[in-house]
Amino acid sequence: MTTDFLSLEELKQKIHVLIAALYPHCNADELTEQCLAAIGPRISKDVVAPERLWSEKDCLLITYGNSIREAGHKPLDTLQHFLHNHLQGVFSAVHILPFFPFSSDDGFAVIDYTQVDPELGDWGDINALAQDFKLMADLVINHVSSQSLWFRNYQYGKDPGRGYFVEADPNDNLSDVVRPRTSPLLRKTDTADGTKHVWCTFSHDQVDVDFRNEKVLLEYLGIIGLYLDEGAQWIRLDAVAFLWKKIGTRCIHLPETHDVIKLVRLLTEYKNAHALLISETNVPNRENLTYFGNSNEAHVIYNFSLPPLVIHALLAGDCTYLKTWMMSMPPSPVGCTYLNFTASHDGIGLRPAEGLLDDGELKQMLTALESFGGRISSRTDAEGNSKPYEANISLFDAFKGTYKGTDQWQVERLISSQSIMLAVEGIPAFYIHTLFATHNDYDKVKTTGHNRSINRCNWSLSDLNERLGKDNGPGQRVFNELQRLIKIRAKQPAFHPNATQFTLHLRPEIFAFWRQSMQRTQSIFCIYNLSDQTQELNLADINLISTENWIDLISGQVIDDLCSTMQLQPYQNLWLTNYVGE
């Protein structure tokens, strides 16, 4: 429920309760008013029904501001023109990965949250993109750059920055702390108050801020207010699971972290009833689902288990693990949904596959991905053991072959993976390099020394146009077909992000599920041959209603005999429906 259903006094009361729990040392009434002032004047007071926050027409593109470059032009300007010329009417929303001045991690070590990186453009360019698309902006909320003003001021004991960072004693017992890196957790830092050890969940250039200090909360509320004022409508909470620190705990998913998200949601909805919070928590599936709260935390959560399971299914030619997971997934709560993706600027997270793929299956998948040119990054677990954390590879090259080796079906497997993503419950999100069938970028890995750079290619506009213009080349085939599928999806009520979904039970080589529109007027049976062999589909097994006419949305084939069989070609996809949209 959005805050527009609440009176201002009711809203303040809800904020007061959270503030009193998080900051018992503060005057809760005063801090409540400060929070409202920090988020700033309201943009929209509309009443938005939960089911109208998104629709089947929504599809997100994920890109860096400089993924496409053209000599003599600002990257954001080049990106806007490319999107306008090629993808207007295809994507409803665009996620520009951190576009601020930064010192490392391709933008995720933010130096200044209030400025656009001049190498990319300026706020005018961001505003222009927000005119054409719903804009997602990153709130890198767990940490800042060691080169930021806050951290420099912290070192000198000045404001703003003094008291903004998490300190710990090297003698503290930190053995239970969960983190995704193998580097030392604490960074030794000289300050005006002597030598301190500051907390660095990710790298020593990314220093964790201390949300136990209410001034830090107010700083980030001001940043959210700025982003919303500048046109952002979706706010991605980067690495939010690690937000609150408490010595002696795992320092992940703490109750206080969830309370901060609840507070941010109340204030964000107050600021703009159309705004959404998206939680980025690359963790096992059960832990990830907790970020819906009771429909009062994230509006949208990344469906992190989908990428490794889809990739496994297509490499193995077997949907057993993917199907088992899908059957166990709860429908998203009212006012919430999933963000479905299969590739991103990061690697393919492996923690979300914990408990879903057994060790043997995981090892076989990683061996195959390494044979296709991928790299495997590791983390250190609580026992000090090194464990695979993510696979770094372009999605296109992840589908070079199967467990049997490389073959001729690379393009078909990539398209099949995206067809699955488009059809499952939630909002689909495409990483820009998937659209282009981009290969592994080994040169960038060599230049940066980071495995994740393998899937962060920067295209020159001329080279990209050449790739997309090459007749029947992989880039052109993938780009054109994915646009076509997205446009088909946008017309189908059964693909609303909250429409009903049921898993079907066919043979292991065929993955299938049923979607039904919320008005129950449309059904779509989504059927995928995951193998490199022709598979026979008995239509009687999927219970098509005999009084209705059925058609495959992808091929246009009309189904005349509901008791017949269909021969599914290798990696063929079907969207069988009783209704053709507008």
C-alpha positions as CSV (number, residue, x, y, z in Angstrom):
1,M,0.0,0.0,0.0
2,T,1.4,3.4,-0.9
3,T,1.7,6.2,1.6
4,D,-1.0,8.1,-0.4
5,F,-3.6,6.0,1.4
6,L,-2.2,7.4,4.7
7,S,-2.8,10.8,6.2
8,L,0.3,12.8,7.0
9,E,-0.1,12.1,10.7
10,E,-0.5,8.3,10.1
11,L,2.7,8.5,8.0
12,K,4.6,10.3,10.7
13,Q,3.5,7.7,13.2
14,K,4.8,4.9,11.1
15,I,8.1,6.7,10.6
16,H,8.2,7.5,14.4
17,V,8.0,3.9,15.3
18,L,10.9,2.9,13.1
19,I,13.0,5.8,14.2
20,A,12.4,5.1,17.8
21,A,13.6,1.5,17.3
22,L,16.6,2.4,15.1
23,Y,17.8,5.5,17.0
24,P,16.7,5.2,20.6
25,H,19.3,7.9,21.6
26,C,17.5,10.5,19.4
27,N,14.3,12.5,19.8
28,A,12.1,10.5,17.5
29,D,9.7,13.4,16.8
30,E,12.5,15.7,15.7
31,L,14.2,13.0,13.6
32,T,10.9,12.2,11.9
33,E,10.6,15.8,10.8
34,Q,14.2,15.9,9.7
35,C,13.6,12.8,7.6
36,L,10.7,14.4,5.8
37,A,12.7,17.5,5.3
38,A,15.6,15.5,3.9
39,I,13.6,13.7,1.3
40,G,12.3,17.1,0.1
41,P,9.0,18.4,-1.4
42,R,6.6,15.9,-2.9
43,I,6.6,15.3,-6.6
44,S,3.4,13.2,-7.0
45,K,0.5,12.8,-4.7
46,D,-1.4,10.4,-7.0
47,V,-3.1,7.4,-5.5
48,V,-1.5,4.3,-7.2
49,A,-3.2,0.9,-6.9
50,P,-0.5,-1.7,-6.3
51,E,-1.3,-3.7,-9.5
52,R,-0.8,-0.5,-11.6
53,L,2.8,0.2,-10.5
54,W,3.9,-2.0,-13.4
55,S,2.4,-4.0,-16.3
56,E,3.2,-6.4,-19.1
57,K,4.5,-3.4,-21.1
58,D,7.4,-2.9,-18.6
59,C,10.8,-4.2,-19.6
60,L,14.1,-2.9,-18.3
61,L,17.4,-2.3,-20.1
62,I,20.6,-2.4,-17.9
63,T,23.6,-0.4,-19.2
64,Y,26.6,1.6,-18.2
65,G,26.5,5.3,-19.3
66,N,29.5,4.6,-21.5
67,S,28.6,1.1,-22.9
68,I,28.3,2.8,-26.3
69,R,30.8,5.5,-27.3
70,E,31.1,7.9,-30.3
71,A,34.1,10.2,-30.8
72,G,33.3,13.8,-30.1
73,H,30.1,13.0,-28.2
74,K,29.2,12.6,-24.5
75,P,28.5,8.9,-23.8
76,L,25.1,9.7,-22.2
77,D,24.2,11.6,-25.3
78,T,25.3,8.8,-27.5
79,L,23.3,6.3,-25.4
80,Q,20.2,8.4,-25.6
81,H,20.4,8.7,-29.4
82,F,21.0,4.9,-29.7
83,L,18.0,4.1,-27.5
84,H,15.8,6.6,-29.2
85,N,16.7,5.3,-32.7
86,H,16.7,1.6,-32.0
87,L,14.9,0.7,-28.8
88,Q,12.2,3.3,-28.3
89,G,8.9,1.5,-27.8
90,V,10.8,-1.7,-26.9
91,F,12.0,-0.9,-23.4
92,S,9.9,1.1,-20.9
93,A,12.7,1.6,-18.3
94,V,16.5,2.0,-18.4
95,H,18.9,1.3,-15.6
96,I,22.0,3.5,-15.9
97,L,24.6,1.9,-13.7
98,P,26.4,4.4,-11.4
99,F,26.9,7.6,-13.3
100,F,28.7,9.5,-10.6
101,P,32.4,10.4,-10.1
102,F,34.0,7.3,-8.8
103,S,37.4,5.8,-7.9
104,S,37.0,2.1,-8.6
105,D,34.7,-0.9,-9.3
106,D,33.3,0.7,-12.5
107,G,31.3,3.3,-10.5
108,F,30.4,1.5,-7.3
109,A,33.0,3.4,-5.3
110,V,31.2,6.7,-5.4
111,I,33.1,9.9,-4.8
112,D,30.2,12.3,-5.0
113,Y,26.6,11.3,-5.1
114,T,25.3,14.7,-6.2
115,Q,27.2,15.0,-9.4
116,V,27.2,13.2,-12.8
117,D,30.6,12.0,-13.9
118,P,31.7,14.7,-16.4
119,E,33.3,12.0,-18.5
120,L,29.7,10.8,-19.1
121,G,27.7,14.0,-19.3
122,D,25.6,16.0,-16.8
123,W,22.2,16.1,-15.1
124,G,20.7,17.5,-18.3
125,D,21.6,14.2,-20.0
126,I,20.0,12.2,-17.2
127,N,16.9,14.4,-17.3
128,A,16.6,13.7,-21.1
129,L,16.8,10.0,-20.6
130,A,14.2,10.2,-17.9
131,Q,11.8,11.9,-20.3
132,D,11.8,8.9,-22.6
133,F,12.1,6.1,-20.1
134,K,11.4,5.2,-16.5
135,L,14.9,5.7,-15.1
136,M,16.5,3.5,-12.5
137,A,19.4,5.0,-10.5
138,D,21.8,3.2,-8.2
139,L,21.8,4.2,-4.5
140,V,25.2,2.8,-3.5
141,I,24.0,2.7,0.1
142,N,26.5,0.5,1.9
143,H,29.8,2.3,1.2
144,V,31.5,5.2,-0.4
145,S,34.9,5.8,-2.0
146,S,37.9,6.4,0.1
147,Q,38.4,9.5,-2.0
148,S,35.1,11.0,-1.1
149,L,34.7,14.2,0.9
150,W,33.0,12.3,3.7
151,F,36.0,9.9,4.2
152,R,38.6,12.7,3.9
153,N,36.7,14.7,6.5
154,Y,36.4,11.6,8.7
155,Q,40.2,11.3,8.6
156,Y,40.5,14.9,9.7
157,G,37.7,14.8,12.3
158,K,35.5,17.2,10.3
159,D,31.9,17.4,9.3
160,P,30.3,16.1,7.2
161,G,32.1,12.7,7.6
162,R,33.0,12.6,11.3
163,G,31.3,9.5,12.7
164,Y,30.1,8.4,9.3
165,F,32.1,5.2,9.1
166,V,32.1,1.8,10.8
167,E,35.1,1.2,13.0
168,A,36.1,-2.1,14.6
169,D,39.0,-3.4,16.7
170,P,41.2,-6.0,15.0
171,N,40.9,-8.0,18.1
172,D,37.1,-8.2,17.8
173,N,35.7,-11.6,16.9
174,L,34.6,-11.0,13.4
175,S,34.7,-14.6,12.3
176,D,30.9,-14.8,11.7
177,V,30.8,-11.8,9.3
178,V,29.5,-12.8,5.9
179,R,30.9,-11.0,2.9
180,P,31.6,-11.7,-0.8
181,R,35.3,-11.0,-0.9
182,T,38.6,-12.6,0.2
183,S,40.4,-9.3,1.1
184,P,40.9,-8.3,4.7
185,L,37.7,-6.9,6.2
186,L,39.4,-4.0,8.1
187,R,41.5,-1.2,6.6
188,K,44.0,0.5,8.8
189,T,43.5,4.3,8.6
190,D,45.3,7.2,10.1
191,T,43.0,9.9,11.5
192,A,43.2,13.0,13.7
193,D,42.1,10.8,16.6
194,G,44.9,8.2,15.9
195,T,45.0,5.0,14.0
196,K,41.6,3.5,13.3
197,H,40.4,0.3,11.5
198,V,37.4,0.9,9.2
199,W,35.1,-1.7,7.8
200,C,35.3,-2.6,4.1
201,T,32.9,-5.3,3.0
202,F,34.0,-5.1,-0.6
203,S,37.3,-3.4,-1.1
204,H,39.6,-1.0,0.8
205,D,38.5,1.7,-1.6
206,Q,34.9,1.1,-0.6
207,V,34.5,2.1,3.0
208,D,31.3,1.1,4.8
209,V,29.2,3.9,6.1
210,D,27.7,3.7,9.6
211,F,23.9,3.8,9.6
212,R,23.9,3.7,13.4
213,N,24.6,7.4,13.0
214,E,21.3,9.2,12.2
215,K,23.2,11.8,10.2
216,V,24.1,9.1,7.7
217,L,20.5,8.2,7.3
218,L,19.6,11.9,6.6
219,E,22.4,12.1,4.1
220,Y,21.1,9.2,2.1
221,L,17.5,10.4,2.3
222,G,18.7,13.7,0.8
223,I,20.4,11.8,-2.0
224,I,17.2,9.8,-2.8
225,G,15.3,13.1,-2.9
226,L,17.8,14.5,-5.3
227,Y,17.6,11.4,-7.6
228,L,13.8,11.6,-7.6
229,D,13.9,15.3,-8.4
230,E,16.3,14.7,-11.3
231,G,13.9,12.2,-12.9
232,A,14.8,8.8,-11.5
233,Q,11.7,6.8,-10.7
234,W,13.2,3.5,-9.7
235,I,15.9,3.4,-6.9
236,R,18.2,0.4,-6.8
237,L,19.5,-0.3,-3.2
238,D,22.9,-1.7,-4.0
239,A,24.4,-4.2,-1.5
240,V,21.7,-3.3,1.0
241,A,21.9,-6.6,2.8
242,F,25.1,-5.6,4.5
243,L,23.8,-2.2,5.7
244,W,23.8,-2.5,9.5
245,K,26.8,-3.8,11.5
246,K,26.8,-5.4,14.9
247,I,29.9,-7.0,16.3
248,G,29.3,-10.7,17.1
249,T,26.7,-11.2,14.3
250,R,26.9,-12.2,10.6
251,C,26.3,-8.5,9.8
252,I,24.0,-9.4,7.0
253,H,20.1,-9.3,6.9
254,L,20.0,-7.8,10.4
255,P,16.6,-6.6,11.6
256,E,17.8,-3.0,11.6
257,T,18.6,-3.3,7.9
258,H,15.0,-4.3,7.2
259,D,13.8,-1.4,9.3
260,V,15.9,1.0,7.4
261,I,14.4,-0.3,4.1
262,K,10.9,0.1,5.5
263,L,11.7,3.6,6.5
264,V,13.1,4.4,3.1
265,R,10.1,3.0,1.4
266,L,7.7,5.1,3.4
267,L,9.6,8.3,2.6
268,T,10.2,7.4,-1.0
269,E,6.5,6.7,-1.6
270,Y,5.7,10.0,0.2
271,K,8.0,11.8,-2.1
272,N,6.7,10.2,-5.3
273,A,3.8,7.6,-5.3
274,H,5.2,6.2,-8.6
275,A,8.7,5.5,-7.2
276,L,9.9,2.0,-6.7
277,L,12.6,0.5,-4.4
278,I,14.5,-2.4,-5.9
279,S,16.7,-4.5,-3.5
280,E,20.0,-5.9,-4.8
281,T,20.8,-8.8,-2.5
282,N,22.9,-11.5,-4.2
283,V,22.3,-14.2,-1.5
284,P,20.6,-17.6,-1.3
285,N,17.0,-17.6,-2.4
286,R,15.3,-17.9,1.0
287,E,17.3,-14.9,2.3
288,N,16.6,-12.9,-0.8
289,L,12.8,-13.3,-0.5
290,T,12.8,-11.7,3.0
291,Y,13.3,-8.3,1.3
292,F,9.7,-8.1,0.4
293,G,9.0,-7.8,4.1
294,N,5.2,-7.7,4.6
295,S,4.8,-5.8,1.4
296,N,6.5,-2.9,3.2
297,E,10.2,-3.2,2.1
298,A,11.4,-3.5,-1.5
299,H,8.7,-3.2,-4.2
300,V,10.9,-5.3,-6.4
301,I,13.6,-7.9,-5.6
302,Y,16.2,-9.2,-8.1
303,N,15.4,-12.9,-8.9
304,F,19.0,-13.9,-8.3
305,S,18.5,-17.7,-8.6
306,L,17.1,-17.4,-12.1
307,P,20.5,-16.9,-13.9
308,P,22.4,-19.9,-12.7
309,L,19.4,-22.2,-13.0
310,V,18.5,-21.1,-16.5
311,I,22.2,-21.5,-17.6
312,H,22.4,-24.9,-15.9
313,A,19.2,-26.1,-17.6
314,L,20.4,-25.1,-21.1
315,L,23.9,-26.5,-20.6
316,A,22.6,-29.8,-19.2
317,G,19.5,-30.0,-21.4
318,D,17.5,-30.8,-18.3
319,C,15.0,-28.6,-16.5
320,T,14.8,-30.7,-13.2
321,Y,16.5,-28.1,-11.0
322,L,15.0,-25.1,-12.6
323,K,11.5,-26.7,-12.4
324,T,12.0,-27.7,-8.7
325,W,13.0,-24.1,-7.9
326,M,10.1,-22.6,-9.8
327,M,7.6,-24.9,-8.0
328,S,8.9,-23.6,-4.6
329,M,8.8,-19.9,-5.5
330,P,5.9,-18.0,-3.8
331,P,3.8,-15.6,-5.8
332,S,5.0,-12.1,-5.1
333,P,3.0,-10.3,-2.5
334,V,0.5,-7.5,-3.3
335,G,2.4,-4.4,-4.3
336,C,5.6,-6.3,-5.0
337,T,7.1,-8.3,-7.9
338,Y,10.3,-9.9,-9.1
339,L,13.0,-8.4,-11.3
340,N,14.0,-11.2,-13.7
341,F,17.4,-11.2,-15.3
342,T,19.9,-13.7,-16.7
343,A,23.0,-11.4,-17.1
344,S,24.2,-8.2,-15.5
345,H,27.4,-6.0,-15.2
346,D,28.4,-8.4,-12.4
347,G,29.0,-12.1,-12.8
348,I,26.6,-15.0,-12.5
349,G,26.0,-15.2,-8.8
350,L,26.5,-18.7,-7.3
351,R,25.3,-18.1,-3.8
352,P,21.7,-17.9,-5.0
353,A,22.2,-21.5,-6.3
354,E,23.1,-22.7,-2.9
355,G,20.6,-25.4,-1.8
356,L,19.2,-25.5,-5.4
357,L,22.1,-27.1,-7.3
358,D,24.0,-29.9,-5.7
359,D,27.8,-29.7,-5.6
360,G,28.3,-32.1,-8.5
361,E,25.9,-30.1,-10.8
362,L,27.5,-26.8,-9.8
363,K,31.0,-28.1,-10.5
364,Q,30.0,-29.5,-13.9
365,M,28.5,-26.1,-14.8
366,L,31.5,-24.1,-13.7
367,T,33.8,-26.5,-15.6
368,A,31.8,-25.9,-18.8
369,L,31.8,-22.1,-18.3
370,E,35.5,-22.1,-17.8
371,S,35.9,-24.1,-21.0
372,F,33.9,-21.4,-22.8
373,G,36.4,-18.8,-21.6
374,G,34.8,-17.8,-18.3
375,R,36.6,-17.0,-15.0
376,I,35.4,-18.1,-11.5
377,S,35.7,-15.6,-8.7
378,S,35.7,-16.8,-5.0
379,R,34.9,-15.7,-1.5
380,T,36.0,-16.9,1.9
381,D,33.3,-18.6,4.0
382,A,33.1,-18.5,7.8
383,E,35.5,-21.4,8.2
384,G,38.1,-19.7,6.1
385,N,37.5,-21.8,3.0
386,S,37.6,-20.4,-0.5
387,K,34.3,-21.0,-2.3
388,P,33.1,-20.1,-5.8
389,Y,31.1,-16.8,-5.6
390,E,30.4,-16.0,-9.2
391,A,31.1,-17.0,-12.7
392,N,32.4,-14.2,-14.9
393,I,31.5,-14.6,-18.6
394,S,29.4,-12.9,-21.2
395,L,26.0,-14.6,-21.5
396,F,26.5,-15.2,-25.2
397,D,29.7,-17.1,-24.6
398,A,28.1,-19.0,-21.7
399,F,26.0,-20.7,-24.3
400,K,28.8,-21.6,-26.7
401,G,27.9,-25.3,-26.1
402,T,26.6,-27.8,-23.6
403,Y,28.2,-30.2,-21.3
404,K,29.0,-32.2,-24.4
405,G,31.2,-29.3,-25.8
406,T,30.8,-26.5,-28.3
407,D,28.3,-26.7,-31.1
408,Q,26.2,-24.7,-33.6
409,W,23.3,-23.7,-31.3
410,Q,24.9,-20.7,-29.4
411,V,22.4,-18.1,-30.7
412,E,19.4,-20.4,-30.2
413,R,20.4,-21.1,-26.6
414,L,20.8,-17.3,-25.9
415,I,17.4,-16.5,-27.3
416,S,15.8,-19.4,-25.4
417,S,17.2,-18.1,-22.1
418,Q,15.7,-14.7,-22.8
419,S,12.4,-16.1,-23.9
420,I,12.2,-17.9,-20.5
421,M,13.1,-14.7,-18.7
422,L,10.4,-12.7,-20.6
423,A,7.7,-15.2,-19.7
424,V,8.2,-15.9,-16.0
425,E,6.4,-13.9,-13.3
426,G,7.9,-10.5,-12.8
427,I,9.5,-7.7,-14.8
428,P,12.2,-8.7,-17.3
429,A,15.5,-7.0,-17.4
430,F,18.1,-7.2,-20.2
431,Y,21.8,-6.4,-19.8
432,I,22.7,-4.4,-22.9
433,H,25.4,-6.8,-24.0
434,T,22.9,-9.7,-24.2
435,L,21.1,-7.7,-26.9
436,F,24.3,-7.4,-28.9
437,A,25.5,-11.0,-28.4
438,T,28.7,-9.6,-27.1
439,H,31.7,-11.9,-26.6
440,N,34.0,-12.1,-23.6
441,D,36.2,-9.0,-23.4
442,Y,39.6,-10.5,-22.5
443,D,41.4,-7.2,-23.3
444,K,39.5,-5.3,-20.7
445,V,40.2,-8.0,-18.1
446,K,43.9,-7.7,-18.9
447,T,43.7,-3.9,-18.6
448,T,41.7,-3.7,-15.3
449,G,42.9,-6.9,-13.7
450,H,39.3,-7.7,-12.6
451,N,37.3,-10.8,-13.8
452,R,34.1,-8.8,-13.9
453,S,35.4,-6.7,-16.8
454,I,34.9,-9.7,-19.1
455,N,31.3,-8.7,-19.4
456,R,31.7,-4.9,-19.4
457,C,32.7,-4.2,-23.0
458,N,32.6,-0.7,-24.3
459,W,31.4,-0.6,-27.9
460,S,32.3,2.1,-30.3
461,L,29.1,3.2,-32.1
462,S,30.6,2.4,-35.5
463,D,31.7,-1.1,-34.5
464,L,28.3,-1.8,-32.9
465,N,26.4,-0.6,-36.0
466,E,28.6,-2.9,-38.1
467,R,27.9,-5.9,-35.9
468,L,24.1,-5.2,-35.8
469,G,24.1,-4.6,-39.6
470,K,25.9,-7.8,-40.6
471,D,23.3,-9.9,-42.4
472,N,22.4,-12.9,-40.4
473,G,25.3,-12.4,-38.1
474,P,24.8,-13.4,-34.4
475,G,24.5,-9.7,-33.3
476,Q,21.8,-8.9,-35.8
477,R,19.9,-12.2,-35.3
478,V,19.8,-11.8,-31.5
479,F,19.1,-8.0,-31.5
480,N,16.2,-8.4,-33.9
481,E,14.6,-11.5,-32.4
482,L,14.8,-10.2,-28.8
483,Q,13.1,-6.9,-29.8
484,R,10.4,-8.9,-31.5
485,L,9.8,-11.1,-28.5
486,I,9.7,-8.1,-26.2
487,K,7.1,-6.4,-28.4
488,I,4.9,-9.6,-28.4
489,R,5.1,-9.8,-24.6
490,A,4.0,-6.2,-24.1
491,K,0.6,-7.1,-25.7
492,Q,-0.2,-10.1,-23.5
493,P,-2.2,-9.5,-20.2
494,A,-1.1,-13.0,-19.0
495,F,2.4,-11.6,-18.9
496,H,1.5,-9.0,-16.3
497,P,4.2,-9.2,-13.6
498,N,1.6,-10.4,-11.1
499,A,-0.4,-12.7,-13.3
500,T,-0.8,-16.3,-12.1
501,Q,1.9,-18.8,-12.8
502,F,1.9,-22.6,-12.5
503,T,4.7,-25.1,-13.3
504,L,3.9,-27.9,-15.7
505,H,5.4,-31.4,-15.5
506,L,6.7,-32.7,-18.8
507,R,9.9,-34.6,-19.6
508,P,13.3,-33.2,-18.3
509,E,14.2,-31.8,-21.7
510,I,11.1,-29.7,-21.9
511,F,10.6,-26.8,-19.5
512,A,7.0,-25.5,-19.3
513,F,4.7,-23.3,-17.2
514,W,1.3,-21.7,-17.5
515,R,0.5,-18.0,-17.1
516,Q,-3.0,-16.7,-16.7
517,S,-4.1,-13.0,-16.8
518,M,-5.5,-11.5,-13.6
519,Q,-8.9,-11.2,-15.4
520,R,-8.6,-14.9,-16.3
521,T,-9.3,-14.1,-20.0
522,Q,-5.9,-15.2,-21.3
523,S,-3.8,-18.2,-20.8
524,I,-0.3,-18.7,-22.2
525,F,1.5,-22.0,-22.1
526,C,5.2,-21.3,-22.2
527,I,7.1,-24.3,-23.5
528,Y,10.9,-24.7,-24.1
529,N,12.9,-27.4,-25.7
530,L,16.1,-27.2,-23.7
531,S,18.0,-29.8,-25.7
532,D,19.9,-30.0,-28.9
533,Q,17.6,-32.8,-30.1
534,T,14.1,-32.7,-31.5
535,Q,11.5,-33.4,-28.8
536,E,7.9,-34.6,-29.2
537,L,5.2,-32.6,-27.4
538,N,1.9,-34.3,-26.8
539,L,-0.6,-31.4,-26.7
540,A,-3.0,-33.4,-24.6
541,D,-0.4,-33.2,-21.8
542,I,-0.9,-29.5,-21.4
543,N,-4.7,-29.4,-21.2
544,L,-5.6,-26.8,-23.8
545,I,-9.3,-25.9,-23.4
546,S,-11.1,-27.4,-26.4
547,T,-13.7,-24.7,-26.8
548,E,-11.0,-22.0,-27.5
549,N,-8.7,-21.3,-30.4
550,W,-5.0,-21.6,-29.8
551,I,-2.0,-20.0,-31.5
552,D,1.7,-19.9,-30.9
553,L,2.6,-16.2,-30.4
554,I,6.2,-16.8,-31.4
555,S,5.8,-18.6,-34.7
556,G,2.2,-17.6,-35.5
557,Q,1.3,-21.3,-36.0
558,V,-2.4,-22.1,-35.4
559,I,-3.1,-25.2,-33.3
560,D,-6.0,-27.1,-35.0
561,D,-5.9,-30.4,-33.3
562,L,-5.5,-30.3,-29.6
563,C,-4.8,-34.0,-29.4
564,S,-2.0,-33.9,-31.9
565,T,1.7,-33.9,-31.3
566,M,4.2,-31.2,-32.1
567,Q,7.9,-31.7,-33.1
568,L,9.9,-29.2,-31.1
569,Q,13.2,-28.4,-32.9
570,P,16.3,-27.9,-30.8
571,Y,15.9,-25.0,-28.5
572,Q,12.5,-24.1,-30.0
573,N,10.2,-21.9,-27.8
574,L,6.4,-21.8,-27.8
575,W,4.0,-19.3,-26.2
576,L,0.6,-21.0,-26.8
577,T,-2.3,-18.7,-26.1
578,N,-6.1,-18.6,-26.5
579,Y,-6.0,-14.8,-27.0
580,V,-3.9,-12.5,-29.2
581,G,-3.3,-9.1,-27.6
582,E,-4.1,-5.7,-29.0
